[in-house]
Amino acid sequence: MVYTLTECYNKRGNLSFMEYRKFTKNFAKRNLTVELGKTNSPSNGECWVTYGDTVVMTHVTMARTKRQDIDFFPLSVEYEEKFYAVGKIPGSFLKREGKPSENAILVARCIDRFIRPFFPKDMRNDVSVVCTVLSCDLDSSPEICAMIGVAVALSISDIPWNGPVAGINVGLINNKIILNPTKNEREKSLLDLTVAANNEKIAMIEAGAYEISEQKMLECIKKAHEEIKNIVSFINEIKAECGKKKFCYKPYVIPQDFLDSIKEKYLSEIELALENKDKFKRDECIQNIVENINEEYKNSLDSLPLNAAENAVYILQKNIIRNWLLKYKKRVDGRNMDEIRPLCCSVGFLPRVHGCAMFKRGHTQTMSIVTLGSLSEEQRIDGLSEQQNKRYMHQYNFPSYSVGETKTSRAPGRREIGHGALAERALKPVIPSKEEFPYAIRVVSETLSSNGSTSQASICSSSLALMDAGVPIKEAVAGISCGLITGKSGEYSTMLDIQGLEDFFGDMDFKVGGTKNGITAIQVDIKIDGITMEIIEEVFQKTKKAREHILNNVMGPVISCHRKELKEFAPKIEQISIPTDKIKDVIGTNGKVIQKISSDFNVKIEIQDDGKAYILGIDSKNVNSAKSTIKTITTNPKIGEIFSGTVNRIMPFGAFVEIVPGKEGLLHISKLDFNRVNKVQDVVNIGDKVLVKVIEIDEQGRINLSRKDALGSI
């Protein structure tokens, strides 16, 4: 018997699987399809989202029992890129997907940031979100499908979640705003903006831009929000028809009587500790208070939730700092709300590296180091995106000592990858093209000390390091963050250049990187249910003013433009175009010619299929000599030209002299000297360097040389 698709999904025994349903909505001029109940998954919520030929499957699952060993909400988000989605076999030895790519990690972080604020903060049940890309059409973003899929799956599930929230991608071509741009449109776009929002507020912003003005960026965000509202309404319709009743979880709650007791006894001590402007002394005082509470209440701690003392102190600190900021405009370190911490920077302090810089903002300090290499050292990208190679690489490290902790150094985590990608995105628009600067560029930012905004400090130090290395960046780039405190009645305060406590207890970390001309990168972490356009506009005004101050008054006096010459130990690269029919002459039989040139001049030579060649070496003289040699090989010698050649073979009638690698001429015995020569070996031997002049080139291209004429020309 043959069943229809709907009948097939409904005939699955007595298990409580969702009935198959299909919903379609026009989204940015293309159809978006959501299918429910398509799998036999026992997850709490699942859906398939199709947009163009892109298909993303999403499952959300929640543990029924509360975790007793943690004092935070345990949410995990995975974005799985399956290579079969684009018809590729993985390039690894195992020929299967390995650890997540950098892009997959960044998408997972993006999804986490926009859904996390809508979960109950007191829930301790594990929640897992898994998005799997099944089919990928490069014109239809799988990342946006995943964002919408997560919102649908969470909305219809029984998992407590105060959504829906939806996302969209925005491009900008010829000053025209493009929603969910295609692959070709993305290549032409000056903007790569991702916005997530609900009907009222913006929940997340991620952007890379080619110096877009604050006004234009705000316009793009508003346009994105208008389209998002339609998708949020669409998800609400699906939820109304198919949504489950939400699960009643057991909350993590510190008993009020315990909290009141701590407040009565220790509130003044906590306030006094927070007034200490030195971060390290402040942290030490708070830790002592926690230890005193644990000692005083040691007999009753077993009956209290995990880390009750630490969390009670956390709650009191949060209330104090938020009240100071919102009501009294008072900051922990005594600054005004729009005041930046003390800044300083330096460059060129490491003798052997290609470029370096240090940037210090209060207790936050980063060091960035630049390494230049040949284009063959570009990073190869093995993923679903159309990008195959990455020439500019930015990596960020956050060692435990930067926050005074003792941890074994491991591979970079999601946070390090995310911050490195943010700095890379901020600086990429000012990096010169291959034609202008034919180098692969790697920048590593080391966090030396952290008290908030290390990613923005790394943008500043990296911009300085690139200029110190002599990379001709178009403009200097600086980064700054802005925080937010909101009240119950809708009142709010924004504060510039937030430090650790203001980030920890605040509602937002709005990071903006850019040049004097405009924004190059945005990343917004929001801990509440969103921010208004009014707040975004205020943040743009403040960060623009702060960015200009950093560029003009802090970074500019140290180094205002790139150095005109590369450092002593940086590789020097010369570019030359070789006729494609001459490439074989430069390479030679079994690579002998190119190997000899590389060995003679201590250089590295890379030749591309189109004839572009790059000569790389530490010594500029050797690089130029190798370039001249290649030029000679690729152009036929002319009668009258003089060469310093090497004797390769000796015959009774003369010597064969290699005038350039791979090209020989005959030096007849009669042309060896002004006087009669009886034996060739009387004048030259194999391996000798000899000055010769081209006196004849016959129809077959054979070259005749004369030592006598060369000496006579000197």
N, C-alpha and C positions, 0 to 999 in steps of 0.2 A: 504494500500500500504506500502511496506517495502522499506526503503532507506538504501543505504550503509552509512558508517560513514562519508565519505567526502560529500555525497549528503545531509546528515542530517545537517551537519554544514553549508553548503552553503544555505539551504532553511530556512533562519531565517528572512524573510520579507525584508524590505528596510533598516534595521539598518546596520550601517557601521562596521560590525564585520569582523575580519580577517579571510580569507579563511584558512581552516584546512591544515596544512603542517606538514610533519614529516621528520626529519633529523637524521642521525646516523653517529657516528664517533668512531673509536677505541681509547680508552683512557686508558693508563696504562694496556694494554692487556685485556681490557673488553670493551664491547659496551656501548657507551653513546648515549641515544636517547633524542632528543629535539622535542616536539610537540607544534605547535602554533595553535591558534584558536580553542582550545578544549573546552573552556567555553564561555558562553554568557556574560562574564564580560565586562562592559563598561570602564574598566581601560585603561590607555594609552598604556600599554604593558603587555602581559602575556605569560607564557609558562609553560609546564610540562617537567621536566627533570627526566629521568629514568636511573638508573645505577644499574645493578643487579636487585634486587627486591625492591630497594629504589626508591620512587617516591616523588618528591617535586614540589609543585605548587607555582609559583611566580607571583605576580601582582604588578605593579608599577603604581602609580597614581599621577598626578600633578594638582594643582588648577590653573584655567585659569587666575585668578586675582592676582595681586601682593599684598602682605601684606603691609599695610601702618604703622603698629604699631611696626615693628621690624627693626633692622639694622644688621641682620645676615641671613644666608641661612637656612631655616627651613626644615631640612631633618629628617624623622623618619624611623627607621628600626625595624621591628618585625620579629622574628623567632618563629613560633608556633609549639610546639611539641604536636601532637594529639596522645593520648594514644591508639586509635584504630589502629594506624600505626604499633604497635607491639602486638596487640591483648590483651591489658590490660584495665581493668576498673579502673579509677582513685581511689585512696585510700581515698580521702577526704570525709567528711560527705555528701556533695552535689553530689558526684559521677560524677563530671565533672571537666574539666581542670580549674585550678585557675590561680594565678599569674604565670608569667614565671619562670621556674626553673633557677638555677644559670647557668647551661649549655646553656640554651636558651638565656640568657642575654649575655653571653660571645660570643656566635656565632653572635648575632645581633651586638655587638660591633665590632667584627672582620669584618663583612660585611660593616658596616658603615665606618671603617677606610680605607678600600681599594677602596670604590667607591666615597667617599666624595671629594677627591682632583680633581676628573675629572668633577665635576660640576662647572659652572661659579660662581665665588665668589661674583659677583654683582647681582645674581638672588635672588629674595625675594618671589617666589611662593612656596607654600607648596608642598613638594614631600614626598609621602608615599611608602615604600617598605614593602611588606608582603610576607614572605616565609612560606608555610604550609607543614609540613611533613605528607603525606597521607599514605605512606607505608614505613616501615623501615627494611632493611636487614642489620644486624650489620656488614656484610662483606663489605658493600658499604656505605661509609660515607654520611649521609644526609647533613652534613655541607658543603661538597664540592659540592654536587648537588645544594644546595641553592646558593652558591657563583657563580656557573656557570649560574644558572637560573636567578639570578639578572643581571648578565652581558648581557645575551641574551635579557631579557625583556627591559632593559634600551636601549640597542643598537637598537632594532627594533621599539621602541616607538618614539613619537615626543618630548620627554623630552630632553632638551639640556644636552648632556653628552658626554664627549670626550673619550669614551672607544673604544673597549672593553678591559677588564681586566679579567683574569681567575685565578683560584686557584687550588692547589693540596696539598695532604698530603704526607709526606715522613717519612719512618721508616728506622731503621738501625739494621740489625741482622747479627751477626758474621762478622761485618765490611762490609756487603753488603747492598747497598742502595735499598730500596723497595719503589716503588711509589704506592700510595693509598693502603696501607697494609690492609689485611683482619683482622678480629677479632683475630684470633689465632696469626697472625703475630704481631699485636699491643701489645699483651700480652708479647711477647718475645723481642720486640723492645727496644733498648736503647734510642730511639729518637722519639719524637712526634712533627714533624715540619709541619707547614702550611705556604705556600708561595703563594702570589698573585703577578701577574706581567702582563705587556703587552709585546709586541714583543721586546722592547728595554730595559726596566728597571724593577727593582723590586719595587712593590708598597706596599707590606706589608709582614712582617715576624712575626710569632708567634711560639715559640718553648719551649718545655720542654725536658730536656736531662739528661742522667746519666753521667755527666762529660765528654762531648764530646769535643775534641780539636777544636780550631778555624779553623785549616786547614781542618779537616773532615767536620765541619759544612759548611764551604764555598763550599766544594765539593758537599755536599747535596743540597745546594741552587742552584748551577749551574745546577745540574742534574734536579732539579725541573723546572727550567726555560726553559730547552730544551723541556720538555713535554708540558709546558704551552703554548709555541709558537704554537704548533699544534692546541690546543684548541682555541687560539685567532684567528687563521686563519679560523677555523671552524665557529666561531661566526661571523667573517667578511663575510663569504659566506652566512650565514643566513641573515645577515643585508642587503647584496647587493640584495638578492631576495625579502625580505619581509619588509625591513625597511621603516618607515614613514619619511616624511619631518619634520625636527626639528622645534619646535615652536619658534617663535620670541618673547622673553620675554621683558618686560620693565625693564631695569637695574636700580639698586640703584646707583646713581652717585651724588657725591658732586660737585657742580658747580666749574669749574676751577678758576673762578675769586675769589670766596670765599676762596678756598684753597690757591691761590697765595697771597691773602691779609693776611691770617693767617701766612703764611710762612714768609712774609716780616716783619711782626710786632713781631712775637713770636718765630721764629726759634732759635735765640740766647738764649732766656730764656729756651726753651725746651732742648737745648744742655747742658746748665749750670745745669739744673735739673738732667739730665741723668748722669752727671759726679759725682753726689753725690753717694758715695759708700754705704751709709746707705739706705737700701731698704725703710724703713718706711718714712724717710725724703724725699726721692726721690718721693715716691708716693704722699706725701702731697704737694710737689712743683708742680707736674703735675696736681693734682686736683685743686690747686689754679689757674693755668693757664687756665684750662677749665672753671672755674667759671668766671674769668675775661673776657674770650671770650664771654661767654653767656651774661654777663652784657653789654659788648660793642655792641654786635650785636642783642640785645633783640628785636629790632623793625623789624628785617628782618628774624628772625629765623622761623617764621610761613611759610615763602615761601621756606624754605630749607628742605631737607630730615630730617627724625627723627635723633636726636642726631648728628647733623651735626658738632657741635663744638668738641664733643668727638672723632668722627671719623676723623676729620681733624687733630687733635693732634695725634691720633693713626697712621695715615699715615706718618706724619712727624717724629714721634718717630721711626717707622719702617724703614724709609729711613736712618735716622741717624745711628741707631744701626747696620743695615745691611752693611752700608758703612764702619763704624768703623771696623767691624769684617772681611769683605772681603778685603778691601783695606789696612787698617792700622794694622790689627791683634790686634785691641784694644778692650778690654772687659769692660763692665760697671763698674765692681768692681776692675779693674786694674790688674787682673790676666793675666798670659801668657795663650796661647791657650790650652796648655796641663797641666795646673796647676789645682789641686783640691783645693776646699775651705778648710779652717781650719776644722780639724776633732777632735772629742773627744767622748768618750763613758764611761759608767759606768754600773755596775751590782749590784744586791742584795741589793737595797735600800728600798724595801718594806718588812715589817717584816712578814706578814701573807701569802703572795702569794707563789706559788710553784716555781716561777722563774721570774726574771724581768731584763730588761736592757734598757738603753737609748743610743741613737746614735744621734750625732749632726754634721751636715755638713753646715757650714755657718749659715744662718738664718733658715735652715730646721732642725727640731728636731722631732724625733719619739720615742715613748716609747712602748716596747712590753712586754706583760705579759703572762706567760705560766700557764695553769691549766692542771693537770693530773687527769684522772678518769679511771674508770673501762671500759673494752671493751664493756660492755652493753650500754655505753654512746656514742658509735660511732654514727655519723650522718647517718640517713637512707636516701638514694637517691631514689626519686620517679620520674623517667623520662624514656626516651627512651634508654638510654645507658645501657650497660651490668653491669655497676657498681651498686652495691646494698647498700654498706655501705662505709663510709669514716671515717677512723680512725684518720687521721691527718687533723685538721681543722684550717684554717688561715683566720682571719677576720680583715678588715682594716676600720678604722673610720677616717673621715675628718670633724671635727666640724668647725663651722663657725668662732670661735675665732682664729683658726690657721692662718687665713688670715685677722684678724681684722675686721670681718663682724658680723652683728647681724641677725642671722636667727634662727628660731625655729628648734630644733633637730627633724629630721624625720627618717623614716626607711632608711637603706642604699640605695643609688642610684646606677645607673649602673657603675659610676666611682669607687665608693667604692668597689663594688663587683669585678670589673675588676682588681683593684690594689691588693685586697686581694688574688685573684686567681693567679696573677703573683707571689706574694711572696710565696704562697703555692707551686706553680710549681717549684720555685727556690730551695726551701728547701726540698721538698718531696724526692729527690734522696738520701739525707743523713740521712733520718729518719730510725732508726733501725726497724727491723721486729718485728712482734708480739712475736715471739719466744724469741728474744733477750730482748725485752722490752714490756711486756704485758699491755700496757696502751693505752687509748684513749688520744690524745693530742690536746688541743685547744690553739692557740696563737692569741691574740688580739693586733693589732698594733694601737696605738692612735697617731694621728698626733697632735703635740703640737704647732708647728710653721711651716709654709710652704713658701718656696721660691724656688720651683722646686725640682724634684727628691725625693719626699716623698716615693714613692713606693720602690726605691732603698735603702733609709735609713731604711725602715721597714724591708727589707731583712737582713741588717746588725744587727739591734737591735734584730730581732727575732732569728738570729743565736746565738747571745750572750746570750739571755734569755734562750734558750734551753740548752745551756751549763751550765748556772747558775742553772737551775732546775735539773741538773744531768741526762738529756736525753743523752744517748751515741750516739750522731750524729757522722757519719763517718768522716766528715770534716767540718770546718767552712765555711760559705758561705757569700760572699759580693756582693753588687750590685753597678753599676755605669752607668751613662748615657753619651751619646755623641750627640752633636748637629751638625747642618749643615747650612751653608749659601751658596747659589748658585748665580752666576752671569748670565747675559744674554748671555755671550759668552762662557759659559760652564765652567768657572772657579769656584772653590768652596773652602771653608775652613771648617774644622771640629774643634769643640772645646769640650774639656772634661769637664764633670761635669757641665752641663748647669743649670743656675738659671732661675727664672721665666720669666724675660724679654727675655732671649735668646731662651727659649722655645716658648714664645708668638709670637715673631717676626721672629723666625727662620723657617727652612724648615723641621726639623726632630728632633725627640726625640728617639734615639736608645738606649734602655735599655738592659743591659746584666748582668745577675747574674751568679755566679759560684764559684767554689772552686779553690784551687791552681792547681788542676789537669785538670780542664776543665769547659766548660759551662754547666749550669743546666737550664737556662731560658733566653729567648729573647722575647722582645716585641718592635715593631718598629711602631711609629706613623709618617707618612710622609704627608706633606702638599702640596707637589708638585707632578708632574706626575711620580715620581719614582726616584730610585737611582741606580747607576751602581755598578758592582762587585768591581771596583776599590775603591769606597767609602766604601763598606762593609768590604773589606779586611783591609783598613786603620783603620776603627772603631774597628775591632777585635784586631788589634795590640795595639791600644791605651787603650782599655778597659781591656785587659789582664794585661798590665803593671800596670794600676791603681788599678785593683782588687788585685794584688799581694802586692802592697804597702799598701792598706787598711788592708789586712789580716795580713801581717807581722809586720807592724809598728804602727798600730792603735788598731786593735782588739786583736791581739796576746798578747801584754804586759798586757792587762786588764784581759783576761781569754783565755788560749790557748787550753784547752780541757775541756770536761765535768767534773763536780764535781763527786767524787767517791760515794757520798751518797746523797740521796734526802733530801730536806729541812724538817725541823721539822714538818710542818703542811701539807706536801705532803702525799698522801696515799701510804702506803707500800703494795706491792702486792707479794704474793707467789703463785707459780704455782705447782699443783700436778695432777698426772694422776690417775684416779679412774677406776678400772675395770668396764666395762659397766654393768655387772650383780650385782655390788655392789652399783650402783647409788641410787637404791631404799632404801638401808640401810642408806645412808647418808641423804637422804631427809626425810625418815620416814613417818609414817602414817599421812596424811594431813599436811605434812611438819613440823611435831613437832621436829624432830631431828635437821634439819638444822636451824630452828628458835631458838632452844635452844643454839646451838653452837654460832650462830650470837649474841644472847643476852648475853651469858656468857662472850664472849671475845670482844664484841663491834666491830664486823667485818661484812663485807658484803661478801657473798659467791655466786659465779656464777658457775654453772655447765653446760657444753655443752653436746650435745648428744653423742659426741665421748669419753666422760669421762674426758676431760680436765677441771680442776677446778681452779678458781682464787679466792684467799682469799685477801680481801682488808681491810685495817684498818690504822689508824694513828699511833698506837703503835706497834712497831716491835715485842715486846714480845708477845702481844696478838695474832698477826698474826701467829707467829711461834707455839704458843700453840694450836690455832685452827687447824693449819696444822697437828700437831702431833695427835690431837684428830681424825681428819678425817682418818689419816693413820691407827690409831688403829681400827677404825670402819671397814675399808675396808680390814684389814688383821685379820685373826683369832687369838685370844689370844693363847699364848703358855704356857704350863705347866711350872710353876716356875716364871712367870712374876708377878710383884707386881703393883697394881693400887691403886689410891686414889679414892674410889667410894662413891656413895651416896645411903643411905638406902631409898628404894622406898616403900617397903611393909614389914610388920612384921606378921609372922605366929607363932603358938605355937612351931613349930619345928625349927624355924630359921628366918633369914631375907633375903630378896631379894635385892641385891646391884647392882646398875647400875654402871658398871666399866667404860663404855664410853657411850655417848648418844645412846640410842636404843639397848644396849646390857647389859643383866642382868646375874647374877650368884647367886647361892644359898650359903649363909653363914650359915651352920648348927649350931644349938645351941652348939653342942659339940666342934665346932671350934672357938667359940667366945673368949675364954680366957684360960689361963693356969689352972685356978681353975674351979671347977664345977659351972655351971651357972643354976640357977633354972628357971629364966624367962628372955626371950630375952631382954625385956625393961630395965632390970637391967644394961645392957651394952650399948645398942644402941637404938635409937628412929628414927622414920621417919624423914628424912631430914638431919640426921647426916652424916658427912664425916668420912669415915672409911678406914683404910689401910688394903688391903686384898691381898692374894696371890692365884694364880690359882693352884689348886692341882690336878684337874681331869677334863677331858672333855670326856663325854661318846660318844657312836656311833651316838646319835641323836644330838650331838652338844651342849648338856646341860653342863653348867659350874658349877663346885663346887669350893667354895672359902674357905679360912681359914685366920681368923684374927690372930690366935695364931701363925701360921707359918710365917706370914708377920712380926709380932713383933719380932719373934725369929731370923729373917734374918737381922734385923737392927744392 
